[in-house]
Amino acid sequence: MKKWSEKIVQLTKERVFVMLIGIIILFTILLLRFYQLQIIRYDEYSSNIRVGIERTIEVPSTRGLIFDRYGRQLATNKPIHVLKIDQQVKQTKESLNNVLLKVATVLELNGDEYIDNIPITNSPPFEYTTSKSSINQFMYNIPYNNEEHRKELLELSANELMDYLRKQYNIAKVSFEIDKQSGKKVKRGFTDEEARKIIALRTAMYPYTYKQYNLATIASNISDKSVAYIQENSDKFIGVSVGIDATRQYTEGEITGNLIGYTRTITDSLYEELQGQGYDKDDVVGHEGIEKSMEATLRGIDGKEVIEVDTLGKKVHTIEEGNAIQGDDIFLTIDIDLQKSVYKSIERRLSEALIVRLKGTRPKMKISAREMLISMIESSQLLISKMEKAPPSSKQNEIYQQLLQQYNQLDNMVKEEITLYDLFLQWISDENSTLTDKDLILALHEQGSLNLSPSLIEQIKLNNTGTGEQILIDQLQRGFLKPNQMAIDPFSATAVIVDVNTGEILSLVGYPSVDSNKLANEFNSYYPTLFDDRSMLWNRALMTTKAPGSIFKMVVAMAGLMEEVITPETIIYDTGVFTKAGEPHPVCWIHTNTGAGHGPVDLQKALEVSCNYYFYEVAHRLGLKYTEPYGSINVLEHYASLFGLGDLTGIELPEKEPNLSTPENLVDQAISSVLNKLKTMSEEKISTQVKEITKILEKGIYPSANPYATDVEGKIEYLSQYELKRTIEPILQEAIGKNLESKVKTAFQNIQGYLQLNIDDITENIVLNTMLDQTNRSLKSKANDQLKKHIEYMINETMQSISKDITENTDINDILQAYLEAYTVLYNKELNKNSDIQLVDNLRGKITNLLDQEDYYIKYLISKVQQNLIDTISTYILKDVDMEWNEGITVRTAIGQGNNAFSPIQMARYVVALANGKTVYDLKIIDGTYNSKTTQNYEEAPVKIHSSLNVPEEYISEIHEAMLKVTTGELGTSTNILGDLPIQIAGKTGTAEEANHEHSWFTGYAPFDNPEIVVVTSVYNEDGLGSFGSQIAKDVFSAYFKLNEKGEKSTLDYEFVE
């Protein structure tokens, strides 16, 4: 026992024992701590850990679909693979740039594309590849401090901008160093070509820089091969992830482009408008067309998802899931098959018109192949960015190399002012250009803008083909070249088809149209190509307003019948020249062609042959019946409004306001235009106007008097003005002349300030009181008086300043002496003449009492100077404004000219009412919606009635019979086009003159005895090339009624007749 105790004592003295005890104690503490962490405080620590790695992300909802009236899909959602990068993942800038270069390399190897919106060549020496407007747009998408800094960036050359972006994105220049361990040469940084790729991706990421938890998309629609590689090597692609997005797909992207619109990320301006409705800055929303107007319906409700990610930003698992709700589906009234037929008809007929011009059968309208090719290049059919990337053996690369050589020979100062694109246009426009038409044709073929056969390509290379014109004609005939690829007139037209009995729009085509698929999925590369003379984004069927020409004559016919100034049997003799409405005398169209008139004409013949003289006379007779000012035009306005032409059509899309040709609308447009320009005028332009007005005032601060005054005071002012100007003007110049420009500038600033707040009220008041003024003066004179009243109020600060300067800086005795001398000279002169005793007596009184009226004369002088400032400013503002109205304009309004301006959709609503004879409908393009968010039911959109015609049925029948003669009568202006159809069509042709161009109209309905549809067509700048509008209408009727025509003539065989 003792031995054991001694052994224990001895053991405790051993160093090993002490260490063992220590280990046991530490292990015990560790177990206790582990127990505390895992058991006692598990929930607390678990929560703390997850706070750092949990993320709440939005689950995007699916946008509602769009269908035609028969349930055929027009807009759908297609799932695609996208590549995104999480900028919240911590890594060095050098590491990020390396990752992006790896991404670009992988995508290029697999034939995929990453987002690259840099308008600069891919390799040095760097040059801009697009127009200055596109470069300006691009500058909004890169880092800049403020607007002034952004403008400074615009002045940089392409090389300088690349250097700037390298610094912004910390992209080091390439260098080579010796590795200390291996002794080998090691590459550091990035080459210019590599930097260009990284800059493209960094620029795509830049808009997302400050959007926490929103991943930046750097590539879309990538292949499965790229997806697999990036996911398998995720450790090499820090922060990069593959996701699924829904991209909008349009089954007929071009044919319905301007009608349906497109979707893309919300713009800054739209975000400001919608942020109160729960939108984020990276939300995808509708732009233009149905996508925009029905945004609230189509938009779904996003869900929320809580996820856990690892340190590389990769999703580990879902903690909490919240489902998104799909948007409502929309059904349109459009028949997509009819829409396609209409679109193709327009394209075909415009091609025929262009062929006429290329053939030169109308010498005044002839164009060369070079003119057409230049227009195609200006319309982005041959892109320099593609030329640069083309194979070395291609024609376009050959052209690019020559272009680059020319550019590099330019002086650096010149390079700052000109882009490669500008130089290219100069080169091809030069009469002595070394580039031939066939060179350009081959290059256009290589970029897909033309479609040449292999044999033709070989013949072109061997120079064994015909002219450039012949090749382009062949391409137009085959449909490989289309009018929307250029801005050579006529390249644009519209057609609208409406159900007569409901106001439903069956087809609505504005040509040319954008491609919705490209705008939705290739926006950054496609959108910049749209800014040219084609105005591709403009839906002409809704937004282009033109004079209606002769298709307005049915309104005038109804006015004449209803007001009993004519009957259906009334004969009016057309002499060709109408002499009852002043000069220049309006003429009938036939007089222009033959030198004669139509002779005796009744109502039906007047519409059949489109006799202008007849309708001039109707308007004139209305003026004889209603003798008050503007009586005739007010009656015409009433009946135009009766058919709905005074209002918007009610379609669920934006449309331009119609304009009835009336004095009131003329004043409204003129005043609204001039005040809006003044409201938004730049400081530079304001400064120019201030200087011009100051120069006018420097010639005379004291105003000129009215030479037509009839009262005694007015006569004295006029007769004494020259003597007063001689004596008082120097006094005024001394008192306020030095500060005159400053005062005028303050006045303009005050006017701008008031217009910012009250422009609508001011405009409305001026127009109202101008029209209430019954004096026998011009509209401009009346409007000027009303504008002066508002200016007097707006520039009160300047008025007070003038009063103060005159009061403080002049000697009253000098002023009184000036008036005394002027009155005395005039008194002696009039006394000797002894012709106006009242005037002499009044002058005697003024001279006698003048020295006792100091206050009166100083106030009188101040008021004259103030009024002169007001008059000068007002007259200057209106100096270029035209507000002339006379009977000549009234009678021209009766044939659809004057200031009438309506869109095709508005003309369609009018003819629908005329065709059914009873009802003016509000037009509709929404047939109904399927409510996915709440009821899960289909909700039909109701038919909308605007008003009733309430006109005698016999008058409607009379006009209908006349319209039938237009298409079937021996002299009908459209008989040669529509007369051979197996159904009867009532129609009317028209021509609208604008500047040096003519736009053709056709409107009609069918069948004649039981109308189903109304068709309205318009061809812009047709300029008498042929009856293409009527031919389009024939194609439309044939398509709708499924008429099988045989041996159909080409519209080239016809010439349009008014």
LINCORMO-V251203 format. One record per pair of residues at least 24 apart in sequence whose C-alpha atoms are under 6 Angstrom apart, sorted by the first residue. I is the first residue (numbers start at 1). J is the second residue. If there is no record, write none. Layout:
BEGIN
i,j
I,J
I,J
END
This chain:
BEGIN
i,j
53,308
53,309
54,307
54,308
55,306
55,307
56,305
56,306
57,304
57,305
58,303
58,304
59,302
59,303
59,304
60,302
61,300
61,301
61,302
61,324
61,325
61,326
62,300
62,326
63,298
63,299
63,300
63,326
63,327
64,298
64,327
64,328
64,329
65,329
66,329
66,330
66,331
67,331
68,331
68,332
68,334
68,335
69,331
69,332
69,333
69,334
69,335
74,250
74,251
75,249
75,250
76,248
76,249
77,246
77,247
77,248
77,249
78,246
78,247
79,245
79,246
80,221
80,244
80,245
81,221
81,222
81,243
81,244
82,219
82,220
82,221
82,242
82,243
82,244
83,217
83,218
83,219
83,241
83,242
84,215
84,216
84,217
84,218
84,240
84,241
85,215
85,216
85,239
85,240
86,215
86,239
89,239
89,313
99,237
101,198
112,222
114,219
115,218
115,219
116,200
123,193
126,158
126,159
127,158
128,158
128,419
129,384
129,385
130,421
134,528
238,312
239,312
239,313
249,517
250,517
253,515
253,516
253,517
254,514
254,515
257,513
257,514
257,515
257,516
258,513
258,539
259,289
260,289
260,290
260,291
261,287
261,288
261,289
261,291
262,286
262,287
262,516
262,520
263,287
263,520
264,520
297,328
298,327
298,328
299,327
300,325
300,326
300,327
301,325
328,930
328,931
328,932
329,929
329,930
330,929
331,927
331,928
331,929
332,925
332,926
332,927
333,505
333,506
333,925
333,926
333,927
334,506
334,507
335,506
339,507
342,1036
345,1032
351,476
355,473
369,468
369,469
375,486
375,487
376,485
376,486
379,486
380,529
381,449
382,444
395,443
396,443
437,468
450,480
450,481
451,480
484,512
487,533
487,534
489,1021
490,1021
490,1022
492,1020
493,1018
493,1019
493,1020
494,541
494,1017
494,1018
495,1016
495,1017
496,1015
496,1016
497,1014
497,1015
498,1013
498,1014
499,1012
499,1013
500,912
500,1012
500,1013
503,921
503,923
504,923
504,924
505,925
510,539
510,540
510,541
512,536
541,904
541,905
542,655
542,903
542,905
543,655
543,656
544,903
545,901
545,902
545,903
546,901
546,902
547,896
547,897
547,900
547,901
547,992
548,896
548,992
549,895
549,896
549,897
549,990
549,991
549,992
550,895
550,896
550,990
551,988
551,990
552,896
553,895
555,640
559,639
568,603
569,602
570,602
571,600
571,601
571,602
572,600
572,601
573,599
573,600
574,598
574,599
574,613
581,887
581,888
588,612
588,613
604,962
607,962
608,962
608,965
608,966
608,972
609,972
609,973
615,894
616,891
619,891
633,890
643,910
644,910
649,922
649,923
650,922
650,923
651,923
651,924
658,902
659,900
659,901
660,900
661,898
661,899
661,900
668,767
679,752
679,755
690,744
690,745
694,741
702,865
703,868
712,839
720,822
723,822
724,822
727,818
735,806
735,809
743,798
747,795
747,798
750,795
751,794
779,883
780,883
788,874
803,862
908,1016
918,948
918,949
919,948
919,949
920,946
920,947
920,948
921,945
921,946
922,946
963,987
973,1057
984,1008
990,1058
991,1058
997,1021
997,1023
998,1023
1002,1029
1002,1030
1024,1056
1026,1054
1026,1055
1026,1056
1027,1055
1027,1056
END
